Structures are given as structure tokens and as C-alpha cells.
Amino acid sequence: MSDTFLVGNAAGFSGDRIDAAAPVVASLIASGRPAALTFETLAERTLALGQLARLKDAQAGYEPMLLALLEPVLADCVRHDIPIIGNFGAANPRAAAAAIHALARRLRISGLRVAVIEGDDVRHLLAEATPWEHDPPTDPADPTLVAANAYLGAFPIAAALAQGAQVVVTGRIVDPALTLGPLIARFGWTETDLDRLAAGTLAGHLLECGTQVSGGYFADPGVKDVPGMASIGFPIAEVTAEGGIVITKAANTGGRVCRRTVTEQILYEIHDPEAYLTPDVTLDISGVRVEEIGLNRVSVTGARGKPPPATLKATVSLDGGFLGEGEIAYAGANAFARARLAARTLRERVASRGLAVKLRVDLIGLSSLHDGDAGELTAARAENPHGEYRVRLAASSPNRDAAEAAAREVLALYCCGPAGGAGVRFGVTPRIANRSALVPRDRVNARIAFIPA
């Protein structure tokens, strides 16, 4: 029998269920096979939030729920030699590693080996960067520049595991690398094993969004029914040394892994089926075959690999000013007219006060997803006599006071606005503006650092 390695995933984004890991780890242990556990918690948005948090506190900036995610499974993973790999380091991998060590001490786990992957900070390379698609270039001297992080690949993860890491903490990294890294470490794949790297990348792509591949994002009642959504199982990939993939899920959980769920996830975020670009390989899925081989077991074959691109994508974070938000609800008789009057009043108030903000006012649940900033669709809609309407104001500005003043106009509608307004909330949050760039891959140096307890 071919050597088979299992990779389980226990998070598909920051904010995912914190009780997901235990069933996955139990399944990995029960299999009796070598395995690894991954947590994918980082996107451009969450990296930006991490940068904001680190600006406020030098010891913050990593995944806020890190300890809640790890505490239920850390001891079992150490006991059964299941390494944990996560991009939960976000903007501050070293601080995340320190927090993991603190958790280990509390759980009385001694000698935990925690490695961080560094080198994704590429602010020094922005002068050599090429703007991504229609994004503007970034001046390295721009005073609003907060960070620039390149998407690293899987080989540094593999190297850390080969050196005995039990937990590998990364910052900005391509999502599939979380799975590909332990596969490289297990099977000894090299940079020239393009088809196998492609298969490992495809396995990682299938796992990276958590339960999207086991029915979560797939579910559509009456069209694509999925059982047990409240206990939906997170996915596991069984990968062979030759690059064969079987996708399944944690035992005794809800959800569904079938040909359709797997096919949807394969196509997720794919622009060119023949050229899915990663730092490790260019994945070609045009010849991939998906076959159900049992209940909640799907075989995926046919991935092909080409050399990786000469550049790495980087997320550039800049000071984005402030966002003021306020909401108020209207219900009952004539609610639609009252909500529209509230929206019009807000626009007039912000204009009359000369507040320097970019303004948007929506009626949530009516047309907010598809309307323009001026509210053209809302103005054209007819009233629903049984409707409930939530008026939302959003005001962005480089000036905090202006953003807050606009948001407070929603609060003023309690007495100054139409009848029956209720449930007001308002607040101001700092923002990070993101853009993308391409940096020369041969100028990016990934590094491994083992963080002492």
C-alpha cells in the first residue's frame, strides 16, 4: 500500500467554529496513520485587522481566538505526534508563539517546539514591486504605509517540521501551503516534483476553506440539501506519496462530502484553470477527475504542475482613515416611508453640516447589496406593508471627528427623526486600506525561527 499521510483542517477563516478541531483530531488519531492538523485563519481583511491591533499593542496582532482554537487539542496533538500548522500568526507570529508557549505551560506540556516562519515583510522591496492589475503603485516612503506582506510558500513549513517543530506559526502565506508543507516534509518532495506539488496544492486548496468542501457553503435548502449543519464536520485529506487525494471529513459529524461539494471547492477562486499561481507550483486543474468512492469519500486525481511564477503577490496595507457607522430600525405601519425619510434626513444633515466624509446610506434587507452610494434602487422600490427596515449609515473619512459626527446623526434620529425608530447603534473604527503588488521571488527570504518557551 502506498504511504498515506492525513491532513485535517479545523478552521477556514478567522471567526470559524472554535469547537471544530476535537472531532478532526479524534479521527486523525483513530486512523493510526501519520497526520497533521491545520488552521487557516488569515485573509487580507484579517491581516489588516491584525496590523491595526499591533499598532495599538506590540504584543497583539495574531489571531484573537488562537488559544480557544488550540486549547482543546494541543495536548492530544503533542501526545500523538500530530504537528499543528496555522497562519494564525497573522501580523505578529512571534507574539502568537509566545501565547502558545503560555498555553502549553498552563496545560503542563513541557518542551513544546514552536517555530515561526518569517520573511513575509517586504516593505523594503516596494521600490521593485509591480502593481497588481489595476492597483496603484506604493511609494515606500508613503507615511500612510503600515505593512507589506508577501505570500510565502510551503517549503519553509516543511523545513521547520523536518527540524522537529510541533507547532508551526506563519504570517502571510498561501493557504494551500498549510497542507503542502507537511506533505513535503513527509514524502521528501522537491521543487522539481511539479505534479506532486500540484496535487498537494490542490489538496490544500480543497481544505483551506474548512467546511466549504464538506457542505457548509454548498448548502441550499431544497436544491442542495446537507444534513447536520449544526454539527458539520471539518475536512480531512488523505494524500499518497504519488499525489493521490481522497477528501473525507471527521467521523460522527454532520455535513456531506460528495462529488458536487468537492467540485465547487476546486473551482473556488480559480481564475485560470490551467494556471492557479502559487509560490511553490503553478497548478493546472484542467484534467482533474473527481469520483465518489464511498460515503463521504471523494477521490481527486489528475492535477498537473508547472514551474511557479517569478514573482510573489504581496498585500500592501496603508492607513485607511476612519469609518463611522450607525443603524436604526423601523417596523410596523408605514415603516418603509419612515425608513426612507430617515435615510433622506441623514443625507441632508451630513451635507448641511459640511462634514468631509464619503457617505453611504442603505436600507438593509431591501437593496443594500446591489444599490449604489446614491441609493438609486432604494428610491425606486415599492413599500412592503409587512416590512422591517434597518437604516445603515456609513461615513469614511481621514478625520475621526468627521466620521463620528456623521455616525452620531443616526443616534439623533431617536427624537429628531421619523416616528418609531429603535435599536440604534453607532461607532467609529480605524481602517486599513489594502492593495496588492508583485515582488521578485528571488528577493524574498523566508526564515525559520524556533521561539523558546
Secondary structure, DSSP 8 states (H G I E B T S, - for coil): ---EEEEEE--SSTT--TTSHHHHHHHHHHHTS-EEEEE----HHHHHHHHHHHHH-TT--S-TTHHHHHTTTHHHHHHTT--EEE-TTTT-HHHHHHHHHHHHHHTT--S--EEEEE--B-GGGGGG-EE-TT-----TT-TTEEEEEE-B-SHHHHHHHHTT-SEEEESSB-TTHHHHHHHHHHH---TT-HHHHHHHHHHHHHHTTGGGTTTTTT-BTTTB--S-GGGB--EEEEEETT--EEEEE-TT-B----HHHHHHHHHTT-S-TT-EE-SS-EEE-TT-EEEEEETTEEEEE--EEE---SEEEEEEEEEEEEEEEEEEEEESTTHHHHHHHHHHHHHHHHHHTT---EEEEEEETTTTTT--TT-HHHHH----TT-EEEEEEEEEES-HHHHHHHHHHHHHHHHHSSTT-EEEEEEEEEEEEEEEEEEEGGG---EEEEE--
